[in-house]
């Protein structure tokens, strides 16, 4: 009877853990830059903003608090950098910077689905914000990942599963 109970328990633990391995909604900070429109000029400017801000934001922080602090302490720097990019490119467009809980539509990337909802995030909306957007996750640091990276080869390792397996 104990073995049956233990077997059922292990199955529930495995199901629970496997459902959460792809869930990056908890304890994550997202980043999004929304272009004014899908015109080539607007899309180019969106990517210039992303590239400029990458020097400030894309750091491998050790924890979520450090990532938050990096964003908060650099809001003025972010604004100054966007202003500089716009000025250097004679791009006369308003923008809005929002850090906090922001809406994200459902996103699909490779085999991952990121559910829609309100998430802690840094969002920069350029002009009317009707164009395509750049998005990534600042913490855990999942921005700027090499496109040749094979996500299917990622192996998740759980200490609890190791302990349970060692019992058999």
N, C-alpha and C positions, 0 to 999 in steps of 0.2 A: 504494500500500500504506500509506503514511504517513497519507493522508486517511482510509482505512478504520479504521486503528488509532485515530486521533484521534477519529473519529466514535463508535466503540465506547466509548472512554474517556469522552467527554463524556456519553454516555447513562448510563454507570454512575455518574458524578459526580452527574448530575441526580437519578437514582433515589435515591442515597445521601442527598443533601441534602434531597430532598423527604420521605423517610422520617423525617428527624430534625427537620423544622420543627415538627411537632406534639408532639415529645417534650419535655415539660417536667419529666421525672423527674430528669434530671441537673442538678446545681447549682440545685436549687429547695428552698425551705423552705415547707412547708405549715402550715396552721393549721386546727384543728378544735375545735369546741365541741359536745359531745354532751349533749343534754338527758336528764334523769332518765327521763322518759316522754313520751308524746305528749299528755298532758293540756294544756289551754290554759294553766294556771298554769306548768307546766314549760317549755313552749315560749316563753312570754313571758319567763320568767327567763333562758332561754338567750339570747334576743335582747338582753336588758338587759345581760348579761355581754359579748356581742359588741360592742354599742354603746359600753359603757364602755371595753373594752380597745382599741377602734379608735383611741382618742386616743393610746394608747401604742404600738401595734404597726403601724398602717397608715401607714408612712412610705415615701417613695420613696428607699430607700437606694441608694447608688451601686454597691455590690457586696455579695456574699453575706456577706463577713466583717463588714461593718457591720450587716447584718441580724441575724447571730448575736449580735454584741455587744449590740445593742439588746434582744434577747430575754433574754440571760443577765443583763445588768445590771438588768433590770426584773422579774425573777421575784418578788422580794419586793413590788414595787409592784403587780404583777398580782394577787398573793394579797391584798394589802390592798384593792384595788379590788373584787375579787369579794366579800370579806367585807363591805365597805361596801354593795354592791348587795343582798346577801342580808339584811343587818341592816335596811336602809331599807325592805325589802319584806316583813319578817317571814317570810322564807323559810328554814326550818331544814333545811338539806340539806348533806351532806358533798360535797366535790369533790376531784378529784385533778388536779394539774398535772404533765404529763410533757413534758420537752423532750429530744429525742434521736431515735433511730430508733423510729418507731411504725408500726403496721400501718394501712393505709388500704385499704378495699374499692375496687373499681373505681368510678370516678365518671364521669358523663357530663354535660357542660355545653355547650350549644349543639351545635356540630359536633365538639367535642373529646372524646376518650376518655382518661381518666387511668387507667392500669393499676393493678391492685391490687398491693400489696407493702409493704415496709418503707421508709419515707421519713423524712428529717430533718424534724422537725415539732414544733410546739407543740400539745399536745392537752390540752384541759380536759374532763374527764369529770365530769358533775354527777350525784350520787347513784348509781343503778344503771346509768346510761348506756345505757338501753334506748330512748330517744326518738330522734326525727329529729335530724340534726346540721347545723350550719353548717360549711362548709369553704371555704377559699380558698388561694391561694398568696401568701405574704408576699414571697418573692423568687423570680423577678422579681416586682415588685409587680403582681399580678393580682387584688387584692382591691378591692372597692368600685367595680367597673367599672360604668358606666352601662348599665342594661338595654337602652337603645335603641342601644347600640353595635353596629355591623354587623361581626361577626367575619369574614364571608366577603369583606369588602372589604380585609382586611389583606393587604398585599403584603410578602413576604419578599424581601430583596435580598441577594445574596451577591457578595462582591468577586471570588471565583474565577470565578463565572459571567460577570461583567462582563469579566474579562480574557479568558476563552475566547471570548466573543462578539466582543470587539474584534479577535480574530485572524481573523475571517471577514468 
